[in-house]
Amino acid sequence: MSEIFINYRTGDGEKTAALLRQGLSHRFGPGHAFHASQSIIPGESWPERLLTAVRRSSVLLAVIGPDWTNFRTRLDDPEDWVRKEIAEAFECEVPVVPVLDGRKTSRLSATDLPPALRRLADLQSIAFDSGDTDACVARIGDLMADLVPGLDDRPGPEAGTPAPGSVTNSIGTVHGTAVQSRDFAGDVGTVVKGSHGPVHTGNGNIYSHSRHVSGDRHFSGDGMTYFEGDHHGTIQHRFGERDGHEDKDR
């Protein structure tokens, strides 16, 4: 059973409806959010499936976009499915939460609604800002967890699966500084500070500065040490004044 039914109008809120399904399914697990385009399988009787899903749900999210009331001709039609789903929720006493999609979407006015839907204007709504979708999905998820008894975050490692583009790591005991980052521009190196004993950083070249020249090597700073190749070659120390190559244009 899908506890959360997502009601939306194609052409006015379908993108937000899809984001809600993805976010709520990721948090609570697949099957907890009903989204018509994804939850009805080919060959299934969709009119019966829609109404059954509304009746069995614990809450209906009505996604209201900026043009929602401009579909007045459809809203006046008792056979309009957006209207039928909401009216069925009212009939079955399923809680309905209007989701105002976008900053330009105002609260509904009873004068803009047909009699069967005027209760919507009296219901407390929740805003969905397309400029901050992650926070909005999380806030609606928190609301669903409060409204639906037994709806909990799914357990196990899947609940913590990072979203695409995110960065995670595992660090043991650290005494000092640990830095995590995602996007890099230029070279990325390894810094070892205050080590006692052997340290292995893998094969390859190690440079003092990212603006290196592999052939005509540049150095800066007294006491600089560099290793090149697979660390089976020369170890060199350079002392004295900077050679000036690196900062000659400054």
N, C-alpha and C positions, 0 to 999 in steps of 0.2 A: 504493500500500500504506500502511495506517495502522500506524505503528510502535508506537503506544500504544493498548492496548485498555482501556477503562474498564468495569469490571464493577461493578454496583450492584443493590440490591434496591429495587423500587418501594415506597415507604412507609418506607424506612429508608436514606436516603442519596442519593436521586435529585437533590436540590438541589445537594449537593456535587459529584455527578457532572457536572451541567450546568455548574457553575462551573469545574471542571477542564477540561472540553471547551472552554469559551470562552477561558479563560486560556491553555491550551496551544496552541490554534489561533491565537490572537492572536500568541503568541510565535514559534511554529515554522511557522505557515502552515496554511491549511485542508487537511484530509485527513490530517494526521499523527496525530490522535486519533480513535479509533473510539468513537462513542457511539450505542448502538442506536437510540434514538428520533430521531436526526438523520442517521445514516449509512446507514440502510437505506431505499431509495427505494420508493415505492408500487409494488406488483406484483412485487417481488423476493421470492424464496423466503427468508424470514428465518431458518429453522433452518440452512439451508446457509450463508447469509451470515454468521451469527454464528460458526459453527465454523470457517469458512474464515478469517475475520478473526482469530480467536484463533491459529490455526496460523501465520499469516503475520506476526503481531505480534512485536515485539522485547521487549516487557514488558507485563504485565497489572497494572493498578491495581485492587485489590479494595477497594471502599469499604465499610468496616465501621461501621455506625451503632450506637447504644446498644441497639437492639432486634434486632440482627442474629441473635444466637443464640436469640432467642425464636421465630424462625421454624423451630424444630427439625423440625417435621413436614415442612416443605418441604425442608429440608436433607437429611432422611433419604430423600427421594424421588429416585431416580436421574434422573428426568425433569425435575427442577427446573432451570431454566436458569441460575440463579446458580451452583448446584453444578456443572452440566455445563461451563460456561465455565472455571471454576477447575480442574476435573478435567482438562479438555482441555489447559489450559496445563501442568499437571503432566506429562501424558502426552507432550507435545511438547517438554518441557524449556524452556518459555518462563518467564523469571523472573517471579515474582509478588511484588508489594509490597502488603501490607495498609496501607490508609489509614484510620486510626482517626478517625472523624468525630465531633467534639465532645469537650468536656472530660470528659464522663461515660462515655466509651467506654474500657473497659479492654482490656488485651491479651487475646487469645483464649487459652482453656484447651483443651487436647486433649480433656479429659473432656466438654466441651460440644459437640464436633464429631463427625460421623460418621467412620468410618475413612477414607473417601476424601478427607476434607478436613483430617485431623489435622496434616498438614505445615504448615498455615497457622500453627499455634500456635508453631512453631519459627522462623518467618521474622521478621526484623527489620522492624518497622513504622515508619510515619511518621505524625505527628499532624497533624490538620487542625482548626484552631480557627476556628469560625464568626465569632468576634469579631475576627479578623485575617486575613481571607480573602486579601487581596493578598499579604501576606508568605508565607502558606502555599502559594498557587499558585506564587509565585516560587521557593520552596524546592523544591517538587516538580518544577518546570520545570528547576531546576539538576540535580536528581537524574536526570531523564530525559536531559538532555544528557550526563551522565557515563555512563549505562548504555547508551545507544543510539549506536553509532558512526555518524558522519555526520549526526546530528541537530543542526542549527545554527539559531540565530536567523535568521529570514528577512531577506534583505537588502532594501534600498530604503526609500523613505519610508514604506511601509505598516508597516514594523517599528516605526517611531517614532510611529505614529498615537496621539494622546493619548486616554485613556479619557474618557467623558462626564463633564463637571463639572471636568475638570482645566484648568489654566491654563498657556499657553506664550507666549513672546514672543521677539523677536529684537532684540538691542541691539548696536549697533556699539561703537566705542571710547568708553568712559566714563571721565571723570576726576571723581570725586566719588561721589555716592550714586545708586543705582538701586533702585527698590522695585517689587516685583511682588506683587499680591494677587488674591484671587478674589471673596470676598463683601464687599459694601459695605453699610453702613447710613447713610443720610443723603446729603449732597452729596459729590461727588467733584470736585476741582479740579486745576489745574495749577500747579506750583511751578517757577519759573525762577530760578536762583541764579547770580550771577556771570557773566552773559552779556556778550558783547562783540559788538555788531552787532545787526541786526534779529532779532527772534524772533516767529514766527507760531504762535499756539495755536488757530487756527480761529475761526469766528464764534460769537457768543453773548456772554453776560455773564460777567464775571470779578469775583469778590468776594474781600474780604480774609478773611472768616470764613464758615463754613457757615451760621451762624445769622443769615442776612441777612434784611432786609425790603426788597423791591424798591422799594416806593413811599416809605415813610418810612425812608430809608437809615440804617443804623447803621454807625458807624466806631469803631475802637479803635486806639490807638497813634499816636505822632507820625509825620508824614511818610507817612501812608497814601495810596496812589493807587488809584483804581478806574476801570475802563472798563466801559461798559454798551452794550448794543445790538450792532450789527455793527461797532463800533469806528470809526464815522464821526461820532461826536458829541463831547461835551465831555470834556476831561481835567481832573480836579480834584485838588488837593492840599489836605489838611486837616492843620493843625498845632495843637498845644496839648493841653490836657487831654482825657481821654476824656469822651464825652458821657454815659456812665453808663447808657445804655439797655440795653446787652447784659447787664450784670451786675447789674441793679437788684434782682434777687431773690436774690442770693447773700449 
